[in-house]
Amino acid sequence: MLPESFNFMCPSKTGSGFRALDQLPSDLVAINASHPLIITDKYCSGKYTKTIENAFKCSEMTLGIYNGIKSNSGIETVSELAKIYNNNGFDSIIALGHGRIADIAKILNIVVSGKPDDLKELAGVDKITSPLKPFVYIPVLNSDGREATGDAYLDDEISFSSNFLMPNIVCIDPRIITEESPYKVINSAFRALTIASESYTEGDNPLSGAYEHIAIEFVMTNLKNVVENSYKEKKRFSKLNLDTTESKERICLVNASIMSGYIYSNKPQGISEKLGYAISKKCRVEPGIAMGIVLPYSLEYKANRKNYDLEKFMLPIAGLDIYCSTPAGQRFDSAIGQIRYLQNEFYSITSTEVPRTLEDAGLDESMLSEIAKEVACDDYHEATCFFILEHAFYGKPVLP
Amino acid sequence: MGNFATLQPGGRPLVRFYLAFMLWFVGRAIQAAALVDPNVRKEFNDLPDDFSFSLGAAFNGPQMAIGKDSNGKVKYLGKNSNIVPQVKITIKSMEALFLLFTFRESTPVANSRERMTVEGNLSHACACVRILDIVQVYLLPKPIAKLAIKRYPKWSLKKHTINRLLINLRAIIGF
């Protein structure tokens, strides 16, 4: 049903699939860019520079590559990059990698598009008022989708949020999406699943709904296979990345992550997402994994205590055939069961590395009230947050 | 600055040579097919007089141009034609054109993957693509031609033998 009003903004062009990188030079020219600076870390530059170089062959473009991004890179790195960018006459930025790399690239874009002194003034929400330099993002398998959003974090104190920070082009190429640690893959996939599911169950934006549906479907269909494959004994020539089924499954997960980024840019944060970030600050678990643990309980709370009709949630989770063959009254429980099944499977496949409950994650029970207090908002009061956390701690379903 | 380097990706001389040769041969084959094949002739007859089109790769990649004069004669105009073509089909990269001419991707697939741009009248561009498809069937053996086009046509034995021989000969000799 068409809602009274809705908005959806996605300024990014997504190019995905076979030899997608080869089109990047002409896509750059189309947005008036011909001299890009690639920002990455040592790991990605060692693995993928040759592929990017090959994609730019015959393009008559000169590329700059900076591979000094570290997990603790901050304002000094941005200043160094700004000097390199201006002294060498670059006109666009390409971020290759995940998280921190994209953050630094976005902040560099603010600096080189205006005055470096403006950085602190432009921190906050929607303070950037004009388009920035062309920005391209090339994701890897453990990209969590935040890279495709309009958010960038310099440190805990300075963050930026603006649609102008979203990449102009996102280029997903199978040659870049190679195998990664299963824990990292599950982390980014669960983050995508959480954002998409929370938004889908609100169900008030048909355009966003299309992205949500596909993102959930991609994660539910492909995540288990990708994780299982990473534990299988490697065949000869596996490094050549010839298995197209495996490659497609990985591409689906990255697409889901990127779509979750687009969804995130158009919706307020959901409760599972907020709780996930808060939990990850208190224990050793990654935010995406924590979100995945909390998700079934927050959805059950919505369905069983707030009386949301979430029967349709089964459609992207299990597909049309299973949706149709399941009685209406069982659909929501069945969908939640599938998410729980996935989590329990990962717990055993990864030899308990991926936790099923907050207790498994090593969170101290006494922290629950602290987290609930931190996350509480108008829609979810402290008691509600505590209720969800308590259930997620013991793995106890929220019953009607 | 130890983390910074500049890369000059360079070119692909062998790929460029292969593509230039293929475009040269396909260009001459189109000229020959316009004389031999009634369908190609009809397509060209329906196009306006002094019509020309080009096919090539972006970033100064190899090109070919085909023109039709006021008498309706179709001519391969070479790679560096000074004529501004009415329809310009550009493949976004030399790699994409290489995929096309190594028959790993058909023209419709390349189009659906956004690998080409067309400048000019779209219906004329469609006619050009149809001509290219017919010529590819003449030039390539059936298993390879099937990869290059959407649907392999059901042709008479004469077309498959005499016309094919004539077009290949004319393309090699160049008249």
HADDOCK unambig.tbl for C-alpha pairs under 7 A between the chains (distance, minus, plus):
assign (segid A and resid 22 and name CA) (segid B and resid 93 and name CA) 6.68 0.50 0.50
assign (segid A and resid 22 and name CA) (segid B and resid 95 and name CA) 6.79 0.50 0.50
assign (segid A and resid 23 and name CA) (segid B and resid 92 and name CA) 6.34 0.50 0.50
assign (segid A and resid 23 and name CA) (segid B and resid 93 and name CA) 6.57 0.50 0.50
assign (segid A and resid 26 and name CA) (segid B and resid 92 and name CA) 5.95 0.50 0.50
assign (segid A and resid 53 and name CA) (segid B and resid 9 and name CA) 5.37 0.50 0.50
assign (segid A and resid 54 and name CA) (segid B and resid 9 and name CA) 6.76 0.50 0.50
assign (segid A and resid 56 and name CA) (segid B and resid 9 and name CA) 6.05 0.50 0.50
assign (segid A and resid 57 and name CA) (segid B and resid 9 and name CA) 4.90 0.50 0.50
assign (segid A and resid 57 and name CA) (segid B and resid 10 and name CA) 5.36 0.50 0.50
assign (segid A and resid 57 and name CA) (segid B and resid 11 and name CA) 5.15 0.50 0.50
assign (segid A and resid 57 and name CA) (segid B and resid 12 and name CA) 6.96 0.50 0.50
assign (segid A and resid 58 and name CA) (segid B and resid 10 and name CA) 6.11 0.50 0.50
assign (segid A and resid 58 and name CA) (segid B and resid 11 and name CA) 4.43 0.50 0.50
assign (segid A and resid 58 and name CA) (segid B and resid 12 and name CA) 6.60 0.50 0.50
assign (segid A and resid 58 and name CA) (segid B and resid 59 and name CA) 6.83 0.50 0.50
assign (segid A and resid 58 and name CA) (segid B and resid 94 and name CA) 6.94 0.50 0.50
assign (segid A and resid 59 and name CA) (segid B and resid 59 and name CA) 5.50 0.50 0.50
assign (segid A and resid 60 and name CA) (segid B and resid 59 and name CA) 6.97 0.50 0.50
assign (segid A and resid 62 and name CA) (segid B and resid 7 and name CA) 5.92 0.50 0.50
assign (segid A and resid 62 and name CA) (segid B and resid 8 and name CA) 5.01 0.50 0.50
assign (segid A and resid 63 and name CA) (segid B and resid 6 and name CA) 5.74 0.50 0.50
assign (segid A and resid 63 and name CA) (segid B and resid 7 and name CA) 4.99 0.50 0.50
assign (segid A and resid 63 and name CA) (segid B and resid 8 and name CA) 6.42 0.50 0.50
assign (segid A and resid 64 and name CA) (segid B and resid 5 and name CA) 5.87 0.50 0.50
assign (segid A and resid 64 and name CA) (segid B and resid 6 and name CA) 4.42 0.50 0.50
assign (segid A and resid 64 and name CA) (segid B and resid 7 and name CA) 6.02 0.50 0.50
assign (segid A and resid 65 and name CA) (segid B and resid 4 and name CA) 5.63 0.50 0.50
assign (segid A and resid 65 and name CA) (segid B and resid 5 and name CA) 5.35 0.50 0.50
assign (segid A and resid 65 and name CA) (segid B and resid 6 and name CA) 6.10 0.50 0.50
assign (segid A and resid 66 and name CA) (segid B and resid 3 and name CA) 5.42 0.50 0.50
assign (segid A and resid 66 and name CA) (segid B and resid 4 and name CA) 4.39 0.50 0.50
assign (segid A and resid 66 and name CA) (segid B and resid 5 and name CA) 6.58 0.50 0.50
assign (segid A and resid 67 and name CA) (segid B and resid 3 and name CA) 5.35 0.50 0.50
assign (segid A and resid 67 and name CA) (segid B and resid 4 and name CA) 6.64 0.50 0.50
assign (segid A and resid 68 and name CA) (segid B and resid 3 and name CA) 5.16 0.50 0.50
